[in-house]
Amino acid sequence: MHVRRLLIVLSIVVSAVLVLAGSVVVGLSISRTLAELYLATVNDSDRGSDIGGPGVGGGAADRPGIESDEDFGTVEVYDVTANGELDPPATGAAADVWALYVDLVGAEQAGASILQFRVGDAPDSDTLAYVYQDRDPQYWTLAVNLAIVDQPDLMAATLVHEHAHVFSYAADQFDARPTSCDTFETIEGCVLPDAYLWAFYQEFWAAYPDHPDLENTDPDIAYDFYLQNEDDFVSDYAATNIGEDFAESFMTYVLEDDWSPRTPTGAKLSFFERYPELVELRERMRAALDAA
């Protein structure tokens, strides 16, 4: 069984930030030798520890597995290969959503980080999507609610948000077995001094005398904090904890055309400009969204 991370993993439950007509709108809340073939098979089979072969959850080899999910009811379950393809191949809305995610992040990155893709259709669920880490923290499961597939802007924003969790809570951002910690600790371990979240914390959270726990999941605590500091957050959901603030801010950074770095929220968007790899990711994502 996967253990779902309660901080960053329950994502975009009540709010998501969409960019419509250039403004931010807060709404409800993407011929080898035999030896080479052998090595490729071994390497791919070693990706993670919880995922089986095709047909996870009882499906046939040419059909996805079917499992129950506390957020989406019944879900289809697909393995993700090292080259970013689904096994078995998806059709319909599931295929479209996965194709969008691959376009947003790249097939290589999708295959390197996502181990399993789950989709359900739950119109009555407030959860739009979530991610959680495999027992091998290099890999993640991405789950998406297909009930929003007919809202392409919301789906795109959701996938960008979830990917921000993937790279900001990646294994290379944490010391999983620290003997001491001079930054801050989460379920993943001690955040490293050069991690995105540590820089984000120092600039935008350290000055609060009474901010919520950095892994808070209580929506009432989050909303009270938001009301006290409304100008500091791109959405009320961003005030939940540092992980959600980072993900909502990155989502807005990708979707917004421009902003003023002199405002509190604009400063958060400008934060990402310091990292060439995130600037490049933004450009890729925007190009993918333009082409969608």
Residue, then its C-alpha position, 0 to 999 in steps of 0.5 A: m500500500h502507498v502511504r499518502r502524504l497529507l501535506i502536499v499530496l492533497s492538492i487543489v481541493v478547494s481553489a485553483v488559480l486560473v489566468l483568464a484574459g490576463s488577470v488572476v481569477v480565484g476559482l474552485s477550489i498536464s536495433r539494440t543488442l540482446a544485452e541492451l534489451y536485457l538491461a533496459t528491461v531490468n532498469d525499467s522493472d526496478r522503477g519503484s517498489d509497489i507497482g506490478g506489471p500491466g493490469v495492476g489491480g486485476g486488469a488484463a494485459d491490454r486494459p488498465g487495472i481497476e482500483s478503489d480510491e478514497d477521493f475518486g471512487t473507482v480509478e483506472v491504473y496505468d504504469v508509466t514506462a521509463n520513456g513516459e508512455l502508459d502501459p497499457p496505452a490509454t484511450g479517451a480522456a485518460a490518454d488526453v490528460w496524460a498527453l497534456y502532462v507529457d507535453l507540459v513536462g516532457a516525456e523524459q521527465a514524466g518517465a523519470s518521475i511518475l511511476q503510476f497514473r490513476v484516473g477517476d471520474a468523480p464530479d462530486s469530489d472536491t479533489l481535482a488531482y493529487v500526487y504522492q511518493d512511492r516508497d522509492p522517493q524518486y518516483w511518484t503517482l499522479a492521480v487526476n479527476l476526469a470530471i474536469v476534463d471539459q474545463p481545459d484551463l482548470m485541468a492545465a492549471t491543476l497539472v502544473h500545480e501538481h508538477a510543482h509538488v513533484f520537483s519541489y519535494a523531489a528526493d534530491q531536495f531533502d536529506a532523508r536520514p538527517t542526524s541534525c537539521d538546520t533548515f526545517e524538517t518534513i515527512e520527507g526529511c530535512v530540506l537541503p540548504d540549496a533546496y527550492l523550498w528552503a529559499f522560498y521559506q526564508e524569503f516568504w515565510a520566515a518573517y511570519p511570527d505565527h504562520p501555520d505548521l509548514e505541513n498544515t492540512d487544516p483548511d480552517i487554520a489556512y483560511d484564517f491565516y489567509l485572511q490575516n495576510e490576504d495580499d501575500f498569497v495568490s489564492d486562499y489555498a496557497a495559505t495552507n502550508i509552504g508546499e501549497d504556497f510554492a505550488e500555487s505560486f509556481m502555477t501562477y508564474v507559468l500562467e501569468d503573462d506579466w506581474s509587478p515584482r513590487t507586490p507580495t505575490g509578484a515577488k513570489l512569481s519573480f522568485f522562480e526567475r532566479y532558477p534557469e531550469l524553472v524559467e525553461l520549464r515555464e517556457r516549455m509549459r506555456a508553449a505546450l498550453d499555446a499549442a493545446 
